[in-house]
Amino acid sequence: RVLDYARADFDQTHTFNVNAIYQLPFGKGKMFLNQGGIVDKIIGGWEISGLAQMGSGAPITILDGRGTINTASGRQTPNSNLTNAEIRALQVLTEANGKIYWINPSVINAATNRASDGYITPSSPNVAFTGQVFFNPAEGTTGNVGRSIFNGPRFFTMNASLLKNVRFTETMKVQLRMEAFNVLNNVNLLANTQFPNITSPVFGQVTAAGAARSMQFAFRFEF
């Protein structure tokens, strides 16, 4: 059907990755203080590196969780009295009722935390709460909300490492490493699911985040 024509579930609109390695220009064989002995052991062999990753989130497809007409159960989109453009305009990162949402919480029933309570048409007698915009399709019909109309929360992280090489012979050296993951401790919020169900009690919520900053140290002997 035409409404199924959309971006792939794994599409990522924007992604950017960059990594760099830089050897400090000090010590034996380098531009500055080019000498061996204790000087090289202290100031030589230093190296820094980093990896930065940034991208937009994966597509989010709103579901009603039922199979009503030639569709597999679980991939049926709901009905809405809004256009896809108007639904996209509902995407906003906000905090309400002690929770963080990626969609305007005004379209969620505060009593049940659901975007639909089972009513199947957007006619006034069947609206469960003020502001409801998502409805379950009736039997033998299919939803009018498109697939992949949102992007999930964007992602950014930066990893960095500092290492020191201490060479003893041409074939033997010790390497000391300090590595930090998510060195800026950026908070990467995660949508509850890529396929939120309008009858789920956590619909539209951000319930998790990526890993916080962590560090590790390593000792390596090469021969």
MOWODA-V941165 format. One record per backbone hydrogen bond with DSSP energy under -0.5 kcal/mol. CO is the residue of the C=O (numbers start at 0). NH is the residue of the N-H. Records with the same first field share a line. If there is no record, write none. Layout:
# MOWODA-V941165
CO->NH, NH
This chain:
# MOWODA-V941165
0->3
1->4
2->146
3->5
7->10
10->58
13->55
15->53
17->51
19->49
21->23, 47
23->25
24->31
25->44
26->29
31->26
32->34
35->38, 39
36->40
37->41
38->42, 43
39->43
44->164
45->23
46->162
47->21
48->160
49->19
50->158
51->17
52->156
53->15
54->154
57->151
59->61, 148, 149
62->197
65->67
67->139
71->74
75->63, 64
76->142
77->144
78->134
82->86
83->87
84->88
86->89
87->90
89->91, 103
91->93
93->100
95->98
98->95
99->205
100->93
101->91
103->106
104->107
107->109
108->111, 112, 113
112->202
113->108
114->133
118->135
122->125
123->126
128->131
132->80
134->78
137->140
149->59
151->56
154->54
156->52
157->182
158->50
159->179
160->48
161->177
162->46
163->165, 175
164->166
165->173
171->167, 168
172->221
173->165
174->219
175->163
176->217
177->161
178->215
179->159
180->213
181->184
185->187
186->188
187->209
189->206, 207
193->60
195->62
196->199
197->114, 115
199->202
201->204
203->101, 102
204->191, 206
207->189
213->180
215->178
217->176
219->174, 221
221->172
